[in-house]
Amino acid sequence: MIMDENGGREEYIRQVLEAYRKTPGTMGTVRRADRILAAQLYQRGLSLKAIDNALVLAATRRLIRPPDAPPLGTIRSLAYFLPVIEEVLHLRVTPDYFDYLRHKLERAGSTP
C-alpha cells in the first residue's frame, strides 16, 4: 500500500514502483519503462492514493473470477494499469469501496 504524498519525486516513484511490484499478478520486478511511467504519473500530478486504488481494483478483478475462466498471464508492465488508473480517477465511490476491495485481497491471500 502506498503511504505518503509528501516525499518528493523520487519517493513518489519509489512508492509507485514498490506498490506495483507487490501487486498480485505482476512479475514482481521493475523495468526501466515502469520507472519512466511512474515519473510521468508524478508529472501529471496523480495522487498516490488513486494509483494504489487502481492497483487494488485491477488485482481484485483478476483474482475474483469464475473458477472455469481461463488463466490470466502475468502482468509485465506498470502500463497494464493505465486504463484502470484513468477509470479510478473518474469513479464516484467512497474510500470504503477500496477498503472493501483490500479486504477481499487480504482474504484471498495477498495485498498490493
KEGUVEX-99994 format. One line per field, with one value per residue (C-alpha): residue number from 1; residue in three letters; chain; x, y, z. Coordinates in steps of 0.02 Angstrom, whole numbers. Each point is the difference from the previous one (the first is absolute). Layout:
<pts>
nr = [NUM;...] .
rest = [ala;...] .
kette = [A;...] .
east = [X;...] .
north = [Y;...] .
up = [Z;...] .
</pts>
This chain:
<pts>
nr = [1;2;3;4;5;6;7;8;9;10;11;12;13;14;15;16;17;18;19;20;21;22;23;24;25;26;27;28;29;30;31;32;33;34;35;36;37;38;39;40;41;42;43;44;45;46;47;48;49;50;51;52;53;54;55;56;57;58;59;60;61;62;63;64;65;66;67;68;69;70;71;72;73;74;75;76;77;78;79;80;81;82;83;84;85;86;87;88;89;90;91;92;93;94;95;96;97;98;99;100;101;102;103;104;105;106;107;108;109;110;111;112] .
rest = [met;ile;met;asp;glu;asn;gly;gly;arg;glu;glu;tyr;ile;arg;gln;val;leu;glu;ala;tyr;arg;lys;thr;pro;gly;thr;met;gly;thr;val;arg;arg;ala;asp;arg;ile;leu;ala;ala;gln;leu;tyr;gln;arg;gly;leu;ser;leu;lys;ala;ile;asp;asn;ala;leu;val;leu;ala;ala;thr;arg;arg;leu;ile;arg;pro;pro;asp;ala;pro;pro;leu;gly;thr;ile;arg;ser;leu;ala;tyr;phe;leu;pro;val;ile;glu;glu;val;leu;his;leu;arg;val;thr;pro;asp;tyr;phe;asp;tyr;leu;arg;his;lys;leu;glu;arg;ala;gly;ser;thr;pro] .
kette = [A;A;A;A;A;A;A;A;A;A;A;A;A;A;A;A;A;A;A;A;A;A;A;A;A;A;A;A;A;A;A;A;A;A;A;A;A;A;A;A;A;A;A;A;A;A;A;A;A;A;A;A;A;A;A;A;A;A;A;A;A;A;A;A;A;A;A;A;A;A;A;A;A;A;A;A;A;A;A;A;A;A;A;A;A;A;A;A;A;A;A;A;A;A;A;A;A;A;A;A;A;A;A;A;A;A;A;A;A;A;A;A] .
east = [0;61;23;47;-21;136;165;39;27;120;-102;-159;83;68;-171;-90;128;-1;-190;3;133;-104;-164;-66;13;156;173;64;137;18;65;65;-165;-91;114;-30;-187;3;92;-133;-137;90;12;-187;-29;-95;-25;85;-168;-81;142;-10;-189;23;124;-121;-148;93;74;-171;-79;134;-11;-187;-51;-109;89;-17;76;162;157;67;179;122;-2;167;-17;-69;-80;-126;-81;-18;-181;-47;90;-103;-158;36;27;-179;-86;-122;14;44;170;-93;-18;188;15;-125;106;158;-91;-49;182;58;-125;64;177;91;-13;88] .
north = [0;174;104;183;141;115;-82;86;-72;-141;-59;5;-106;-121;-21;-26;-129;-91;-10;-62;-129;-68;-4;-177;-58;101;-71;84;89;180;45;164;33;-18;128;121;-23;30;164;47;-36;116;135;-16;31;-161;-40;-151;-50;-6;-109;-114;-14;-46;-137;-69;8;-87;-133;-37;-14;-122;-102;-16;-86;-149;-163;-61;159;-26;48;175;37;89;190;57;189;141;61;-143;102;165;-30;-46;154;107;-92;30;185;11;-118;73;-122;22;-51;-141;-87;-16;-54;-137;-54;-1;-112;-118;-9;-33;-142;-68;0;153;189;127] .
up = [0;-42;155;-19;-125;70;-45;-165;-173;41;148;-104;-135;129;80;-166;-57;167;0;-180;41;144;-96;-23;-180;-42;-34;158;-95;-58;-172;-68;-90;166;81;-145;13;188;-32;-129;126;122;-134;-32;185;29;182;73;72;-173;-65;150;-20;-183;42;129;-120;-141;114;74;-172;-55;159;18;-160;-42;42;-180;-76;-94;97;-21;-47;113;-4;-68;1;105;-162;17;138;-96;-55;179;68;-121;53;185;-33;-63;123;122;145;182;69;87;-169;-17;181;-41;-150;107;123;-143;-54;178;14;-165;68;-63;-1;-111] .
</pts>
